[in-house]
Amino acid sequence: MGLIDMARQRAVTKKGKAPKMANVNLAKMSLKELIALQSDVEQAILAARQRERQEILAKMEELAQDAGFSINELVGGKGRGKGKASISAAKYVNPDNRSETWTGRGRKPNWLVAKLNKGSKLEDFAL
């Protein structure tokens, strides 16, 4: 059984009928054509996944509304990790240019690294 036949077998619509697919002889295709086909299939899969996700979300919203809720009340308003990052106050300042500050998080700024390399201590720049 070929790849196309397996895809036809799996792609059964809700009415129980397989969608019509073009007959493609993969063995006769060049590498370039196969790679292009693979890319097209991957894009089609992504589009189908997004389409199904939207359909399921619409059904969920309808069920929630029928029960007197919003979808956000049932599953939470925001997804994980998608909220605003917290803003930290500056803890260190460049004495030569007071607009250059550092919160103490992440990589040290170049001005601070240069001063530390010259023998200064981190505490010298604390606010």
N, C-alpha and C positions, 0 to 999 in steps of 0.2 A: 504494500500500500504506500503510495507516494505522499509527499508533504501536502499537496493540494487536496488529495482525497481525505486525509486526516482532518484538514481544516474544514472541509465541507461537512464531515461527519459531526464535528464539534459545534459548528455554527448553525444550530437549529434555531429558527425563530420561535416566537411565542405560539404561533399557530401550528407548530410541528413540522414546518416545511423548511428545507435548507435553502438559503439564498442562492441565486444563480451566480456562479463565479466563472471567470474566463478560464479556459483550458490553457495552462502554461506548462511548457516543457522545460523544466529547470535544467535538465542535462544539456540542452542546446544553447543555454544562455552563457554569455561571456562572464568573466569575473566582474568586470565593470557593471554589467547589467544586473548581476546578482546582488552586488553591493548597493546599487541604486534601489533595487526591489526591497532589500532588507531595510534601507532607510525609510522607504515609503510605508512599509508594514509597521515599523516602529512608530512613525508619526500617526498612522491610523489607529494603532493601539492606544496611544496617548489621548487622541481625540475621543475615542470610544470610552475610555476610562473617565475622562472629564464629563462627557455627556451622561454616562450612567450615574456618576457622582451627583450631578445636578438633578437628575430625575429622582434619586433617592432622597436628596435633601428636600426637594419640593414635597414628596410624600410625607416626610417626617414633619415638615412645617404644617402641612394640612392636618395631620393627626393631632399635633400639639394644639392647633387652633380649635379643632373640634372639641378638645378636652378643656379649653379655656386657658391655655398656656401659650407662651411664646417659646420658640425653640431655644432661645438663650436662657430662659428660666430653667429648662430641663437639662441642658448640657453645658451650661456656663457660657458667659458672654465672650470670652477671649480664649483662643487656643494657647497652648503652652509656648512660652518663649517668644510670643509675638507682641508683648507689651513694651512700653517705653523703657529704655534702660534708665537706671537711676543716675542722677547727675551728682557728682561728688564735688565738694568744695575744695578749692585750691589749698594745699598745705605748704607749698614751697614756691618761692618767687625769685626771679633773677634780679639781683640788686642793680644791675646795669640797665635793665629794661623791665620795669614793673608790670608791663603787659604780658610778659612771658611767665607763665605759672605752670605748676605741675601738681596733680592731685595725690601723687604717691602711688598711683595705680598704673599698671602697664609699663611700657618701656620708658626709661629715663630720657628726657629731651636732650638734644645735642648740647645746648648751652650748659646744662647741669653736668653732663659727662665731662665736658671740657674743663669745667671748674674743679670737679672732683679729681681729675687727672693732674691738675696743677697743685694738688695738696689740700684743697678746701675740704671741709667736712659737711655732710648732709645737713646737720643741725644749723649750720651757718645760714641756710636759706629758708629755714622754717618761718612761717608767718606767726 
